[in-house]
Amino acid sequence: MGFATKKPKRWELQKLTWTFISIAMFIPFPVHLFPFVMLSQAKKSKIRSWYITGVALLFAELGLFASFVYFFGAISQGMLLTIGGFITSYIVGNGLLLNRVKPYLQRLELSEIRTLSWIPNASSRNRLQQLPQATLDTPQLFVERLLHWRKEIDNRNIHRNIDKIIHLFQLLEKNDNMEAEKFLVRHATVVNVLMKYDEIENSRLENNVTLASKQKLEEVISKAAIAIEQEVTNQFKAGILDVSAETDVYIQTLKNRNLLNE
């Protein structure tokens, strides 16, 4: 598992290829690479503030390049300030890329599960993930919360059950959007249980009370995964019965019209 996602480290490094290339390209040709990497990451992760920052830094780089052309051919104060600006821009831009590595990878991980929607910034995403469910989650936010707590919690049994719940929810959502919305109401407690488990885990208290509490919460998640699997199975069973009844009528119609002989 990687340092920011449940994906392999190789997957994470591959997704950060252009970040590393941007850091390696210290000399601008004619501008630094990081604004374009920022814009690409903003588009893939769908975070508006990153897009705005990328555009602003691109214009700053273009301004520095224009200044370089204007002062080219002479060692002057303007040229020295321009070179200093390029260096500062390189440090700030690539520093921002490195600072955004974790949320960027987590958004890419989520994009493989469902289509992303635009959010204002990465910090608002983190706040939403950790807030108790005072209001009904959207399907995307529900999956984001599960992925977030999967990363925070150090319990492999819970990891497996979270993965199972996410997979089952995806199946249910593809099969029936209305049932998926009802699912969010019925199983909203799952996120709160994960939040409480993480809180106890982070307390670093090892006594009978905390151990019993963690065990109980782990059992709740396990039973939830079993119940959700049965719920999705029932949905598929109902769908299969509907198709079976339809096919029986279809075959009988063919027989009645003498189009099928047995």
Stockholm file with secondary structure:
# STOCKHOLM 1.0

chainA/1-262         MGFATKKPKRWELQKLTWTFISIAMFIPFPVHLFPFVMLSQAKKSKIRSWYITGVALLFAELGLFASFVYFFGAISQGMLLTIGGFITSYIVGNGLLLNRVKPYLQRLELSEIRTLSWIPNASSRNRLQQLPQATLDTPQLFVERLLHWRKEIDNRNIHRNIDKIIHLFQLLEKNDNMEAEKFLVRHATVVNVLMKYDEIENSRLENNVTLASKQKLEEVISKAAIAIEQEVTNQFKAGILDVSAETDVYIQTLKNRNLLNE
#=GR chainA/1-262 SS CCSSSSSCHHHHHHHTHHHHHHHHCCSCSSSCSHHHHHHHHHHHHTBHHHHHHHHHHHHHHHHHHHHHHHHTTSCCHHHHHHHHHHHHHHHHHHHHHHHTHHHHHHHHHHHTTSCCCCBSCHHHHHHHHHSCCSSCCCHHHHHHHHHHHHHHCCCHHHHHHHHHHHHHHHHHHHHCHHHHHHHHHHTTHHHHHHHHHHHHHHTTCCSHHHHHHHHHHHHHHHHHHHHHHHHHHHHHHHHHHHHHHHHHHHHHHHHHTTCCCC
#=GC SS_cons         CCSSSSSCHHHHHHHTHHHHHHHHCCSCSSSCSHHHHHHHHHHHHTBHHHHHHHHHHHHHHHHHHHHHHHHTTSCCHHHHHHHHHHHHHHHHHHHHHHHTHHHHHHHHHHHTTSCCCCBSCHHHHHHHHHSCCSSCCCHHHHHHHHHHHHHHCCCHHHHHHHHHHHHHHHHHHHHCHHHHHHHHHHTTHHHHHHHHHHHHHHTTCCSHHHHHHHHHHHHHHHHHHHHHHHHHHHHHHHHHHHHHHHHHHHHHHHHHTTCCCC
//
